[in-house]
Amino acid sequence: MKNAKPNKKFLNFSKKTLDNVKLKRANLKKANFKESSLKHADFIEADLEKANLSKAVLEHANLSGANVVSAKFQNSSMKSAFFVDADLTKADLSNSNMEKADLQNATLKNAEISNVTLNKANLEEANLKGADLADSVMNGTKIKNADFSYANLHGADLREANLSGVHSKRANLSFAN
């Protein structure tokens, strides 16, 4: 599946088991991976713009350097997944589990991250400008030097999170712990 190319009818991998699949640098724009198992998948530097990964299992998957702008990840399990240097601008990650995920230096501008479990995740140096993190749980999360400017953290649980150097200009922190 290396170098998978989309056709006029977008790639459909819905409800497939694709554990350990290698799709490094693949063009998967608008591909459908809804409800698929993608454990340990390699999407390094892949183009997943506007892809549908909702209800997918991406545990230990590597999306480092990937373009996942406007992708859908709602209700997905992304425990220990890697998104280092990934572009998740306007992505929808709502209601997902990203415990221990590595999002260091990732771009999450205007992303929907509400009601997401990010316990012990790494968000150091991440750009979360304008992101919606309402009711997200970030216990013990590393968020050193992250940018939460204009972000919504209403009701977010930040207990034991490392907040040193965090930028929070005009962020909504009402009812955050």
C-alpha positions in Angstrom: 0.0 0.0 0.0 3.1 2.2 -0.2 2.4 5.3 -2.2 -1.4 4.8 -2.3 -2.9 7.1 -4.9 -6.5 8.5 -4.6 -8.9 8.1 -7.4 -11.9 10.2 -8.2 -13.9 8.1 -5.7 -11.8 8.7 -2.6 -10.1 5.8 -1.0 -12.4 3.8 1.3 -10.8 1.8 4.1 -13.8 1.9 6.4 -14.2 -0.8 9.0 -10.9 -2.5 7.9 -8.1 -4.0 10.0 -4.9 -2.3 8.9 -2.7 -2.7 11.9 1.0 -2.1 11.2 0.2 -0.7 7.7 3.0 1.4 6.1 1.7 4.5 4.4 4.6 6.8 4.9 4.3 10.0 2.7 1.1 8.6 1.1 -1.5 10.8 -0.5 -4.6 10.0 1.4 -6.6 13.2 1.1 -10.3 12.7 2.0 -9.7 8.9 2.6 -12.2 7.1 4.7 -10.8 5.1 7.7 -13.9 5.3 9.8 -14.1 2.6 12.4 -10.8 1.0 11.2 -8.1 -0.5 13.3 -4.8 1.2 12.6 -2.7 0.1 15.6 1.0 0.8 15.0 0.2 2.3 11.5 2.9 4.4 9.9 1.5 7.6 8.5 4.7 9.6 8.8 4.5 12.7 6.6 1.3 11.4 4.9 -1.3 13.7 3.5 -4.5 13.0 5.4 -6.2 16.3 4.8 -9.9 16.1 5.3 -9.6 12.3 6.0 -12.3 10.6 8.1 -10.7 8.6 11.0 -13.6 8.8 13.3 -14.2 5.9 15.7 -10.8 4.5 14.5 -8.2 2.8 16.7 -4.9 4.5 16.2 -3.1 3.3 19.3 0.7 3.7 18.9 0.2 4.9 15.3 2.8 7.4 14.0 1.5 10.5 12.2 4.6 12.6 12.8 5.0 15.3 10.2 1.6 14.4 8.7 -0.8 16.9 7.2 -4.1 16.1 8.9 -5.7 19.6 8.4 -9.5 19.4 8.8 -9.4 15.6 9.4 -12.1 13.9 11.6 -11.0 11.9 14.6 -14.1 12.0 16.7 -14.6 9.2 19.2 -11.2 7.6 18.3 -8.7 5.9 20.4 -5.2 7.4 19.9 -3.4 6.2 23.1 0.4 6.6 22.8 0.1 7.9 19.1 2.7 10.1 17.7 1.8 13.5 16.1 5.1 15.2 16.5 5.3 18.2 14.1 2.0 17.2 12.6 -0.5 19.8 11.3 -3.9 19.3 12.8 -5.3 22.7 12.0 -9.1 22.6 12.3 -9.0 18.9 12.9 -11.9 17.4 15.0 -10.5 15.2 17.8 -13.6 15.6 20.1 -14.6 12.8 22.5 -11.3 10.9 21.8 -8.8 9.2 24.0 -5.2 10.5 23.5 -3.7 9.4 26.7 0.1 9.5 26.5 0.0 10.8 22.9 3.0 12.8 21.7 1.9 16.1 20.1 5.2 17.9 20.6 5.5 20.9 18.3 2.2 20.0 16.6 -0.1 22.6 15.1 -3.6 22.4 16.5 -4.9 25.9 15.5 -8.7 26.1 15.8 -8.9 22.4 16.4 -11.9 20.8 18.1 -10.4 19.0 21.1 -13.4 19.1 23.5 -14.0 16.3 26.0 -10.7 14.6 25.0 -8.5 12.6 27.5 -5.0 13.8 27.2 -3.6 12.4 30.5 0.2 12.3 30.5 0.3 13.4 26.9 3.1 15.7 25.5 1.9 19.0 24.1 5.2 20.9 24.6 5.7 23.7 22.1 2.3 22.9 20.5 0.3 25.6 18.8 -3.2 25.5 20.1 -4.3 29.0 19.2 -8.1 29.2 19.1 -8.5 25.5 19.9 -11.5 24.3 21.8 -10.4 22.1 24.7 -13.5 22.5 26.8 -14.0 19.7 29.4 -10.7 18.0 28.3 -8.7 16.1 30.9 -5.0 16.8 30.9 -3.8 15.3 34.2 0.0 15.2 34.2 0.2 16.5 30.7 3.4 18.2 29.5 2.3 21.6 28.0 5.5 23.6 28.6 5.8 26.5 26.2 2.6 25.6 24.4 0.5 28.4 22.9 -3.1 28.4 24.2 -3.9 32.0 23.0 -7.6 32.5 22.4 -8.2 28.8 23.2 -11.3 27.6 25.1 -10.3 25.6 28.2 -13.7 26.0 29.9 -14.0 23.1 32.5 -10.6 21.6 31.4 -8.8 19.5 34.1 -5.2 20.6 34.2 -4.2 19.0 37.5 -0.5 18.1 37.7 0.1 19.6 34.2 3.4 21.4 33.6 2.3 24.9 32.7 5.7 26.6 32.6 6.1 29.0 29.7 2.5 28.5 28.5 1.0 31.4 26.5 -2.6 31.9 27.3 -3.5 35.4 25.9 -7.3 35.8 26.0 -7.8 32.1 26.7 -11.0 31.1 28.4 -10.0 29.3 31.6 -13.3 29.5 33.4 -14.1 26.6 35.6 -10.7 25.0 34.7 -9.0 23.0 37.4 
